[in-house]
Amino acid sequence: MGLKSGTVQPFAYIGVPIDSVGRDGGAEHGPAALRELGLPTVLGGEGRGDLAVGIRGEERDPDTGILASPDVLATTTAIRAAVAERVGAGARPFLAGGCCAELPGALAGARDALGSVGLVHLDGHLDLYDGRTSPTGEAADMPISVALGLGPRAWVEAAGGPAVAPERLAIVGFRDRAESIEYGMRQPETIEPTPMLRPVEALRTAGPGLAATEIASTLAKQGPFWLHFDVDVLDQNVFPATDYLMPNGLNWDELDEVLPPLLTSPQLIGMSLGCYNPDEDPGLTRGRTLVEALNRSLSQ
């Protein structure tokens, strides 16, 4: 198992054991489980240990509206430094989360090292909540708002300001539109310029592989980009080992079409994986299937 010789540059595996629910367990166990399942070998590069980060606390900060806000900000600072160091050294980081609260720090680090970067956000959610509109205060609700510099302010400041411009952002695979409107989340069409939006039904209409190829080509023309892959982009029956279950997500065949054009782009500078919860995966069966899917896509 591993990269084919001469295909794509290997990734440097970095574990980010966080879960923005603020309690022990859950997605913060994901990096260790994926390491046990051989993901660093699949990625073909060096395998680093986990960052010394964690999120603890069940109170929302009155200023930011974030659950366990001090730990979220400290985690962002640590991730930002680690990614900047690896990208600056010519490596391609692969952040194995943990939850998608890892994303603002990852993008900030890539921006610190390279300047302007793009983002493909492959996720079942739009993630444009902030400390006011999030129904839970979990940082995992807010990474795109932070990356765009829209808030919460203290988190944006920890990331050194906006990390991606709207015109270099593609939000792909989401299917939470009705819920997000109900909670009063900022809608992406109100952002100027409007990011590239490909909800799951648009992927299917265009053909998942063709849509992903178009996205990769469009962003690559503008420069380097980062890929974030949240496992809840998969259907709840396909991948139940996550805390954010929704119907009508991608199946494995569709994921096999979406990932290769993104992973094999010469402009891809790093990747993060989020929201795999091995505590909901007896025998790590789903995690093993996930690692196999990444291996197939990287081997094309």
Residue frames as qw, qx, qy, qz and C-alpha x, y, z in Angstrom:
[[0.000, 0.889, 0.459, 0.000, 0.00, 0.00, 0.00],
 [0.366, -0.588, 0.065, 0.719, 1.35, 3.43, -0.89],
 [0.339, 0.789, -0.101, -0.502, 1.98, 5.99, -3.62],
 [0.863, 0.385, 0.218, 0.246, 2.91, 4.82, -7.07],
 [0.538, -0.343, 0.215, 0.739, 6.40, 5.89, -8.07],
 [0.213, 0.045, 0.413, 0.885, 6.38, 9.14, -10.01],
 [0.055, -0.694, -0.677, -0.240, 2.76, 10.07, -9.33],
 [0.164, -0.896, -0.107, -0.399, 2.40, 12.85, -6.76],
 [0.179, 0.527, -0.567, 0.607, 4.62, 14.39, -4.12],
 [0.498, -0.305, -0.777, 0.233, 4.34, 12.55, -0.80],
 [0.365, -0.780, -0.109, -0.497, 2.56, 14.07, 2.18],
 [0.243, 0.250, -0.699, 0.624, 4.02, 14.65, 5.64],
 [0.532, -0.532, -0.630, -0.191, 1.57, 13.18, 8.17],
 [0.040, 0.246, -0.470, 0.847, 0.80, 15.39, 11.19],
 [0.322, -0.497, -0.805, 0.024, -1.73, 14.30, 13.81],
 [0.139, -0.320, 0.131, -0.928, -4.06, 16.95, 15.23],
 [0.312, -0.314, -0.889, 0.118, -5.93, 15.29, 18.12],
 [0.156, 0.065, 0.287, -0.943, -8.75, 17.77, 18.72],
 [0.108, -0.521, -0.807, -0.257, -12.52, 17.66, 19.02],
 [0.029, -0.316, 0.062, -0.946, -14.34, 20.95, 19.45],
 [0.609, -0.563, -0.478, -0.289, -17.03, 19.41, 21.66],
 [0.119, -0.724, 0.406, -0.545, -14.47, 20.06, 24.40],
 [0.811, -0.388, 0.343, -0.271, -14.55, 16.61, 26.01],
 [0.287, -0.436, 0.837, 0.166, -12.32, 13.56, 26.03],
 [0.566, 0.197, 0.799, 0.044, -12.75, 11.03, 23.24],
 [0.537, 0.749, 0.280, -0.270, -14.42, 11.18, 19.86],
 [0.668, 0.729, -0.025, 0.146, -12.68, 12.67, 16.85],
 [0.120, -0.863, 0.486, -0.065, -9.55, 13.53, 18.83],
 [0.717, -0.268, 0.641, 0.063, -8.77, 9.79, 18.68],
 [0.769, 0.618, 0.099, -0.130, -8.84, 9.89, 14.88],
 [0.286, 0.806, -0.517, -0.023, -5.14, 10.62, 14.25],
 [0.360, -0.430, 0.819, -0.122, -3.97, 7.65, 16.32],
 [0.771, 0.238, 0.557, -0.197, -6.48, 5.30, 14.68],
 [0.660, 0.739, -0.069, -0.121, -5.51, 6.41, 11.17],
 [0.044, 0.722, -0.690, 0.022, -1.86, 5.94, 12.03],
 [0.575, -0.172, 0.782, -0.169, -2.65, 2.41, 13.24],
 [0.764, 0.475, 0.405, -0.164, -4.44, 1.75, 9.94],
 [0.684, -0.009, 0.432, 0.587, -1.34, 2.70, 7.95],
 [0.320, 0.913, 0.254, -0.016, -2.33, 6.09, 6.55],
 [0.186, -0.840, 0.361, 0.359, 1.21, 7.59, 6.86],
 [0.505, -0.157, 0.748, 0.401, 2.50, 4.77, 4.65],
 [0.459, 0.650, 0.592, 0.132, -0.25, 5.38, 2.10],
 [0.097, 0.977, 0.053, -0.181, 0.70, 9.04, 1.98],
 [0.831, 0.422, -0.029, 0.362, 4.24, 8.08, 1.10],
 [0.211, 0.756, -0.284, 0.551, 6.11, 10.62, 3.18],
 [0.229, 0.204, -0.714, 0.629, 7.44, 11.13, 6.64],
 [0.528, -0.595, -0.562, -0.224, 5.18, 10.37, 9.58],
 [0.054, 0.404, -0.446, 0.797, 5.33, 12.87, 12.41],
 [0.167, -0.325, -0.838, 0.405, 3.71, 12.46, 15.79],
 [0.092, -0.809, -0.557, -0.161, 0.73, 14.40, 17.04],
 [0.090, 0.569, -0.139, 0.805, 0.85, 18.09, 17.78],
 [0.262, -0.235, -0.720, 0.598, 0.58, 18.91, 21.49],
 [0.291, -0.169, -0.116, -0.935, -2.91, 20.35, 21.19],
 [0.149, -0.378, -0.907, 0.111, -6.30, 19.71, 22.70],
 [0.276, -0.389, -0.153, -0.865, -9.66, 21.36, 23.27],
 [0.341, -0.337, -0.819, 0.314, -11.25, 21.15, 26.71],
 [0.088, 0.186, 0.333, -0.920, -14.17, 23.06, 28.16],
 [0.047, 0.495, 0.842, 0.208, -17.94, 23.10, 27.90],
 [0.015, -0.776, -0.350, 0.524, -18.59, 26.83, 28.32],
 [0.472, 0.682, 0.310, 0.465, -19.08, 29.32, 25.49],
 [0.395, -0.168, -0.120, 0.895, -16.84, 32.35, 25.73],
 [0.142, 0.785, 0.469, -0.379, -19.01, 35.48, 26.11],
 [0.034, 0.710, -0.267, -0.650, -16.84, 37.47, 23.69],
 [0.070, 0.318, -0.784, -0.528, -16.14, 34.96, 20.90],
 [0.806, 0.091, 0.045, -0.584, -19.13, 32.66, 21.35],
 [0.638, 0.348, -0.684, -0.055, -16.77, 29.70, 20.94],
 [0.906, -0.410, -0.032, -0.098, -16.82, 26.66, 23.18],
 [0.819, -0.353, 0.150, 0.427, -13.46, 26.31, 24.97],
 [0.394, 0.917, 0.001, 0.069, -12.25, 29.42, 23.16],
 [0.237, -0.831, 0.491, 0.115, -8.74, 29.68, 24.73],
 [0.660, -0.177, 0.702, 0.201, -7.86, 26.15, 23.60],
 [0.653, 0.642, 0.387, 0.106, -9.24, 26.75, 20.11],
 [0.204, 0.963, -0.177, 0.004, -7.08, 29.85, 19.71],
 [0.411, -0.650, 0.627, 0.118, -3.98, 28.12, 21.13],
 [0.752, 0.134, 0.628, 0.147, -4.54, 25.15, 18.82],
 [0.543, 0.820, 0.169, 0.063, -4.79, 27.46, 15.81],
 [0.049, -0.911, 0.405, 0.058, -1.50, 29.10, 16.73],
 [0.580, -0.389, 0.704, 0.127, 0.24, 25.74, 17.06],
 [0.731, 0.405, 0.534, 0.130, -1.13, 24.38, 13.78],
 [0.351, 0.936, -0.017, -0.034, -0.27, 27.59, 11.97],
 [0.199, -0.793, 0.564, 0.120, 3.37, 27.37, 13.07],
 [0.657, -0.144, 0.729, 0.125, 3.68, 23.65, 12.22],
 [0.673, 0.597, 0.427, 0.089, 2.21, 24.03, 8.74],
 [0.215, 0.957, -0.184, -0.067, 4.25, 27.13, 7.95],
 [0.382, -0.634, 0.656, 0.151, 7.41, 25.28, 8.95],
 [0.677, 0.077, 0.715, 0.157, 6.64, 22.21, 6.84],
 [0.561, 0.769, 0.301, 0.055, 5.44, 24.13, 3.76],
 [0.020, 0.947, -0.297, -0.116, 8.40, 26.48, 4.05],
 [0.447, -0.479, 0.732, 0.188, 10.71, 23.46, 4.01],
 [0.340, 0.332, -0.673, -0.567, 9.13, 22.22, 0.77],
 [0.074, 0.113, 0.984, -0.117, 6.94, 19.50, 2.29],
 [0.454, -0.301, -0.425, -0.723, 3.22, 18.89, 1.76],
 [0.215, -0.125, 0.753, -0.609, 1.52, 18.54, 5.14],
 [0.515, -0.315, -0.684, -0.410, -1.35, 16.16, 5.69],
 [0.249, -0.272, 0.536, -0.759, -3.20, 17.10, 8.86],
 [0.453, -0.246, -0.842, -0.161, -5.05, 14.11, 10.27],
 [0.366, -0.346, 0.297, -0.811, -7.78, 15.38, 12.58],
 [0.096, -0.331, -0.317, 0.884, -9.52, 15.64, 14.78],
 [0.300, 0.756, 0.554, -0.180, -12.27, 17.99, 13.82],
 [0.494, 0.600, 0.285, 0.560, -12.31, 20.66, 11.14],
 [0.276, -0.955, -0.019, 0.106, -11.43, 23.33, 13.67],
 [0.697, -0.304, 0.334, 0.558, -7.91, 22.49, 12.45],
 [0.568, 0.589, 0.405, 0.408, -8.54, 24.22, 9.11],
 [0.049, 0.995, 0.026, 0.088, -8.02, 27.93, 9.95],
 [0.496, -0.721, 0.420, 0.241, -4.59, 27.25, 11.43],
 [0.728, 0.080, 0.557, 0.391, -3.62, 25.06, 8.49],
 [0.436, 0.777, 0.321, 0.322, -4.58, 27.70, 5.93],
 [0.177, -0.976, 0.120, 0.030, -2.90, 30.43, 7.94],
 [0.636, -0.489, 0.489, 0.343, 0.34, 28.47, 8.01],
 [0.652, 0.346, 0.519, 0.431, 0.23, 27.83, 4.28],
 [0.204, 0.937, 0.187, 0.214, -0.46, 31.52, 3.66],
 [0.410, -0.855, 0.253, 0.194, 2.42, 32.52, 5.95],
 [0.659, -0.262, 0.562, 0.426, 4.78, 30.34, 3.92],
 [0.460, 0.266, 0.653, 0.540, 3.54, 31.00, 0.39],
 [0.154, 0.110, -0.116, -0.975, 1.38, 34.10, 0.36],
 [0.655, 0.130, 0.035, -0.743, -2.06, 33.80, -1.20],
 [0.070, -0.055, 0.992, 0.088, -3.56, 30.30, -1.28],
 [0.593, -0.117, -0.359, -0.711, -6.84, 28.74, -2.38],
 [0.339, -0.109, 0.831, -0.428, -9.06, 26.16, -0.70],
 [0.562, -0.133, -0.655, -0.487, -11.28, 23.27, -1.74],
 [0.362, -0.191, 0.641, -0.649, -13.64, 22.61, 1.17],
 [0.530, -0.050, -0.764, -0.364, -15.04, 19.11, 0.60],
 [0.057, 0.024, 0.728, -0.683, -17.59, 18.90, 3.39],
 [0.085, -0.529, -0.832, -0.143, -21.20, 18.10, 4.09],
 [0.178, -0.834, -0.400, 0.335, -21.56, 21.54, 5.66],
 [0.330, 0.848, 0.067, 0.410, -21.00, 25.12, 4.57],
 [0.685, -0.321, -0.287, 0.588, -19.28, 25.90, 7.93],
 [0.184, 0.487, 0.080, 0.850, -20.09, 29.62, 7.77],
 [0.503, -0.772, -0.388, -0.021, -21.47, 29.96, 11.28],
 [0.231, 0.557, -0.400, 0.690, -19.89, 32.34, 13.78],
 [0.183, -0.013, -0.770, 0.611, -19.97, 32.71, 17.56],
 [0.399, 0.104, 0.260, -0.873, -23.44, 34.20, 17.42],
 [0.723, 0.178, -0.266, -0.613, -25.22, 31.97, 14.90],
 [0.403, 0.185, -0.896, 0.038, -23.69, 28.60, 15.81],
 [0.721, -0.467, -0.245, -0.449, -26.27, 26.61, 17.76],
 [0.899, -0.298, -0.252, 0.200, -23.55, 24.86, 19.81],
 [0.210, -0.927, 0.304, 0.057, -20.56, 27.19, 19.85],
 [0.857, -0.146, 0.382, 0.314, -18.37, 24.36, 18.56],
 [0.099, -0.664, 0.415, 0.613, -15.43, 25.65, 16.56],
 [0.364, 0.055, 0.844, 0.390, -16.12, 23.01, 13.91],
 [0.322, 0.752, 0.564, -0.113, -19.15, 25.09, 12.84],
 [0.027, 0.950, 0.055, -0.305, -17.02, 28.10, 11.90],
 [0.650, -0.282, 0.374, 0.598, -13.83, 27.35, 9.94],
 [0.427, 0.504, 0.451, 0.600, -14.86, 28.98, 6.67],
 [0.134, -0.961, -0.205, -0.131, -16.01, 32.14, 8.43],
 [0.558, -0.716, 0.212, 0.362, -12.61, 32.32, 10.15],
 [0.652, 0.028, 0.466, 0.598, -10.65, 31.55, 6.99],
 [0.271, 0.691, 0.411, 0.529, -12.45, 34.40, 5.18],
 [0.250, 0.096, -0.284, 0.921, -11.83, 36.80, 8.08],
 [0.367, -0.507, -0.389, -0.676, -15.53, 37.14, 8.91],
 [0.456, -0.519, 0.386, -0.611, -15.28, 36.15, 12.57],
 [0.447, -0.860, -0.211, 0.126, -15.17, 35.45, 15.42],
 [0.218, 0.932, -0.235, 0.169, -12.66, 38.29, 15.61],
 [0.470, -0.691, 0.549, -0.032, -10.26, 36.77, 18.18],
 [0.844, 0.038, 0.513, 0.150, -10.00, 33.58, 16.15],
 [0.606, 0.761, 0.091, 0.212, -9.34, 35.51, 12.94],
 [0.063, -0.916, 0.374, -0.133, -6.61, 37.41, 14.79],
 [0.708, -0.418, 0.567, 0.055, -5.03, 34.13, 15.98],
 [0.798, 0.330, 0.438, 0.252, -4.88, 33.11, 12.33],
 [0.372, -0.304, 0.268, 0.835, -3.19, 36.38, 11.38],
 [0.354, 0.435, -0.102, -0.822, -6.19, 37.70, 9.47],
 [0.850, 0.365, 0.086, -0.369, -8.03, 36.19, 6.49],
 [0.513, -0.365, 0.726, 0.278, -6.30, 33.14, 5.07],
 [0.347, 0.244, 0.779, 0.460, -8.19, 32.75, 1.79],
 [0.233, 0.223, -0.111, -0.940, -9.97, 35.15, -0.57],
 [0.674, 0.299, 0.477, -0.479, -13.56, 34.30, -1.60],
 [0.661, 0.605, -0.255, -0.362, -12.64, 34.05, -5.27],
 [0.347, 0.463, -0.815, 0.030, -10.13, 31.31, -4.41],
 [0.376, -0.096, 0.789, -0.477, -12.57, 29.23, -2.36],
 [0.553, -0.036, -0.649, -0.521, -14.61, 26.26, -3.57],
 [0.475, -0.144, 0.659, -0.566, -17.21, 24.84, -1.15],
 [0.496, 0.204, -0.728, -0.428, -18.03, 21.37, -2.40],
 [0.418, -0.104, -0.902, 0.013, -20.45, 18.59, -1.42],
 [0.139, 0.009, 0.561, -0.816, -22.52, 20.50, 1.15],
 [0.336, -0.379, -0.751, -0.423, -26.14, 19.58, 1.88],
 [0.278, -0.449, -0.650, 0.546, -27.05, 21.59, 5.01],
 [0.041, 0.315, 0.227, 0.920, -28.63, 24.59, 3.30],
 [0.460, -0.616, -0.452, -0.453, -32.06, 24.34, 4.94],
 [0.686, -0.525, -0.382, 0.330, -30.65, 23.82, 8.43],
 [0.465, -0.071, -0.069, 0.880, -28.18, 26.68, 8.06],
 [0.120, -0.455, -0.291, -0.833, -30.93, 29.08, 6.99],
 [0.596, -0.620, -0.485, -0.161, -33.04, 28.01, 9.95],
 [0.661, -0.487, -0.255, 0.510, -30.25, 28.90, 12.37],
 [0.054, 0.989, 0.048, -0.127, -29.50, 32.21, 10.69],
 [0.686, -0.280, 0.350, 0.573, -26.06, 31.31, 9.36],
 [0.151, 0.691, -0.305, -0.638, -24.48, 33.70, 6.86],
 [0.845, 0.387, 0.370, -0.003, -25.20, 32.34, 3.39],
 [0.610, -0.191, 0.392, 0.662, -22.33, 32.15, 0.89],
 [0.347, 0.636, 0.478, 0.496, -24.18, 34.18, -1.75],
 [0.182, -0.971, -0.156, 0.016, -23.96, 37.23, 0.53],
 [0.593, -0.527, 0.288, 0.536, -20.14, 37.15, 0.29],
 [0.529, 0.847, -0.004, -0.051, -18.52, 39.29, -2.39],
 [0.559, 0.200, -0.542, -0.595, -17.27, 37.88, -4.62],
 [0.890, -0.164, 0.185, -0.384, -19.28, 34.70, -4.14],
 [0.333, -0.432, 0.828, 0.131, -17.12, 31.57, -3.72],
 [0.468, 0.151, -0.749, -0.445, -17.44, 28.64, -6.11],
 [0.586, -0.114, 0.565, -0.570, -20.37, 26.60, -4.77],
 [0.518, 0.141, -0.764, -0.358, -20.94, 22.96, -5.68],
 [0.664, -0.231, 0.469, -0.534, -23.57, 21.34, -3.44],
 [0.455, -0.138, 0.878, 0.063, -23.83, 17.57, -3.59],
 [0.638, 0.550, 0.513, -0.166, -26.68, 17.66, -6.13],
 [0.363, 0.860, -0.243, -0.264, -24.57, 19.82, -8.48],
 [0.227, -0.504, 0.816, 0.168, -21.73, 17.29, -8.28],
 [0.550, 0.179, 0.815, -0.031, -24.09, 14.56, -9.34],
 [0.540, 0.759, 0.241, -0.272, -25.64, 16.60, -12.15],
 [0.258, 0.834, -0.439, -0.211, -22.25, 17.44, -13.66],
 [0.919, 0.150, -0.326, 0.163, -20.68, 14.10, -12.84],
 [0.632, -0.754, 0.053, 0.171, -18.46, 13.98, -9.72],
 [0.742, -0.132, 0.271, 0.600, -15.22, 13.46, -11.61],
 [0.355, 0.591, 0.314, 0.653, -15.87, 16.17, -14.19],
 [0.274, -0.921, -0.154, -0.229, -16.95, 18.62, -11.49],
 [0.699, -0.623, 0.128, 0.326, -13.84, 17.95, -9.42],
 [0.661, 0.152, 0.308, 0.667, -11.62, 18.33, -12.49],
 [0.130, 0.792, 0.260, 0.536, -13.19, 21.71, -13.23],
 [0.491, -0.870, -0.042, -0.025, -12.71, 22.85, -9.62],
 [0.761, -0.370, 0.213, 0.487, -9.08, 21.74, -9.51],
 [0.540, 0.386, 0.325, 0.674, -8.34, 23.38, -12.86],
 [0.045, -0.890, -0.226, -0.394, -9.99, 26.67, -11.91],
 [0.554, -0.825, 0.076, 0.083, -8.16, 26.99, -8.60],
 [0.797, -0.162, 0.257, 0.523, -4.83, 25.76, -9.99],
 [0.439, 0.646, 0.239, 0.577, -4.82, 28.57, -12.55],
 [0.207, -0.916, -0.009, -0.343, -4.80, 31.03, -9.65],
 [0.067, 0.650, -0.651, 0.386, -1.96, 29.37, -7.74],
 [0.261, 0.079, -0.928, 0.254, -1.47, 26.86, -4.95],
 [0.625, -0.386, -0.102, -0.671, -4.46, 25.51, -3.02],
 [0.173, -0.211, 0.863, -0.426, -5.25, 23.43, 0.06],
 [0.581, -0.204, -0.645, -0.453, -7.76, 20.55, 0.23],
 [0.326, -0.190, 0.686, -0.623, -9.90, 19.95, 3.30],
 [0.539, -0.094, -0.752, -0.367, -11.81, 16.65, 3.35],
 [0.442, -0.202, 0.561, -0.670, -14.42, 16.22, 6.06],
 [0.001, 0.022, 0.991, 0.131, -15.72, 12.65, 6.18],
 [0.329, 0.466, 0.652, -0.499, -19.29, 13.85, 6.73],
 [0.366, 0.430, -0.386, -0.729, -19.39, 14.66, 3.01],
 [0.224, 0.020, -0.952, -0.210, -20.11, 10.92, 2.80],
 [0.624, -0.375, -0.362, -0.582, -23.63, 9.60, 3.34],
 [0.489, -0.503, 0.508, -0.499, -24.50, 8.60, 6.90],
 [0.962, -0.014, 0.201, -0.185, -25.09, 4.99, 5.80],
 [0.763, 0.529, -0.275, 0.248, -21.81, 4.88, 3.92],
 [0.463, 0.281, -0.502, 0.674, -19.72, 6.36, 6.73],
 [0.529, -0.737, -0.333, -0.257, -21.46, 6.39, 10.13],
 [0.731, -0.307, -0.272, 0.545, -18.17, 6.83, 12.06],
 [0.192, 0.294, -0.033, 0.936, -18.61, 10.56, 12.49],
 [0.033, -0.399, -0.646, 0.650, -20.60, 12.78, 14.84],
 [0.302, 0.450, -0.009, -0.840, -22.35, 14.74, 12.07],
 [0.333, 0.180, 0.901, 0.210, -24.66, 12.33, 10.30],
 [0.436, 0.489, 0.030, -0.755, -26.72, 13.40, 7.30],
 [0.731, 0.324, 0.598, 0.061, -28.44, 11.52, 4.48],
 [0.576, 0.798, 0.177, 0.015, -27.88, 12.07, 0.75],
 [0.235, -0.801, 0.452, 0.314, -24.10, 12.29, 0.94],
 [0.453, 0.576, -0.629, -0.259, -21.52, 10.85, -1.42],
 [0.982, -0.129, 0.131, -0.050, -20.97, 7.12, -1.74],
 [0.635, -0.463, 0.454, 0.420, -17.56, 5.48, -2.14],
 [0.618, 0.388, 0.498, 0.468, -17.78, 5.35, -5.95],
 [0.150, 0.941, 0.188, 0.237, -18.54, 9.07, -6.09],
 [0.441, -0.839, 0.253, 0.195, -15.70, 9.84, -3.69],
 [0.727, -0.112, 0.498, 0.459, -13.39, 7.79, -5.92],
 [0.459, 0.660, 0.376, 0.461, -14.27, 10.20, -8.75],
 [0.118, -0.981, -0.082, -0.129, -13.99, 13.41, -6.73],
 [0.609, -0.716, 0.213, 0.268, -10.67, 12.91, -4.96],
 [0.784, 0.039, 0.318, 0.532, -8.18, 12.02, -7.74],
 [0.385, 0.727, 0.179, 0.540, -8.35, 15.30, -9.73],
 [0.309, -0.921, 0.075, -0.223, -7.83, 17.24, -6.49],
 [0.778, -0.535, 0.275, 0.183, -5.12, 15.04, -5.00],
 [0.775, 0.107, 0.348, 0.516, -3.08, 14.82, -8.18],
 [0.254, 0.945, 0.098, 0.182, -3.09, 18.54, -8.99],
 [0.668, 0.198, -0.230, 0.679, 0.48, 19.90, -9.05],
 [0.050, -0.573, 0.109, -0.811, -0.83, 23.00, -7.26],
 [0.750, -0.572, -0.274, -0.188, -2.08, 21.06, -4.21],
 [0.220, 0.628, -0.528, 0.528, 0.15, 22.17, -1.33],
 [0.043, -0.139, 0.828, -0.542, -1.43, 20.32, 1.58],
 [0.552, -0.315, -0.612, -0.471, -4.49, 18.56, 2.89],
 [0.250, -0.207, 0.678, -0.660, -6.48, 18.12, 6.08],
 [0.474, -0.240, -0.801, -0.276, -8.85, 15.32, 7.02],
 [0.212, -0.232, 0.468, -0.826, -11.50, 15.87, 9.66],
 [0.645, -0.131, 0.179, -0.731, -14.27, 14.40, 11.79],
 [0.711, 0.042, -0.696, -0.091, -13.49, 10.67, 11.70],
 [0.524, -0.523, 0.418, -0.526, -14.58, 9.31, 15.10],
 [0.449, 0.220, -0.866, -0.021, -13.05, 5.89, 15.75],
 [0.244, -0.026, 0.753, -0.611, -15.09, 5.58, 18.96],
 [0.694, 0.332, 0.243, -0.591, -18.06, 5.05, 16.62],
 [0.639, 0.523, -0.500, -0.260, -16.17, 2.53, 14.48],
 [0.818, -0.346, 0.445, -0.112, -15.98, -0.96, 16.04],
 [0.850, 0.048, 0.417, 0.319, -12.99, -2.79, 14.66],
 [0.092, -0.628, 0.288, 0.718, -12.01, 0.37, 12.73],
 [0.568, 0.357, 0.704, 0.232, -13.83, -1.05, 9.72],
 [0.323, 0.906, 0.275, 0.014, -14.92, 2.31, 8.30],
 [0.206, -0.866, 0.342, 0.301, -11.53, 3.86, 8.96],
 [0.558, -0.187, 0.708, 0.390, -9.88, 1.05, 7.04],
 [0.492, 0.619, 0.572, 0.217, -12.19, 1.66, 4.09],
 [0.060, 0.986, 0.026, -0.153, -11.37, 5.37, 4.26],
 [0.368, -0.644, 0.549, 0.385, -7.63, 4.70, 4.12],
 [0.569, 0.159, 0.731, 0.342, -8.18, 2.36, 1.17],
 [0.365, 0.845, 0.387, 0.051, -10.14, 5.06, -0.65],
 [0.086, -0.930, 0.246, 0.257, -7.34, 7.57, -0.15],
 [0.511, -0.350, 0.687, 0.380, -4.84, 5.00, -1.39],
 [0.563, 0.484, 0.627, 0.236, -6.86, 4.39, -4.56],
 [0.232, 0.956, 0.176, -0.032, -7.09, 8.09, -5.30],
 [0.242, -0.835, 0.413, 0.273, -3.40, 8.75, -4.68],
 [0.585, -0.183, 0.722, 0.320, -2.39, 5.79, -6.84],
 [0.606, 0.668, 0.432, 0.011, -4.15, 6.99, -9.99]]
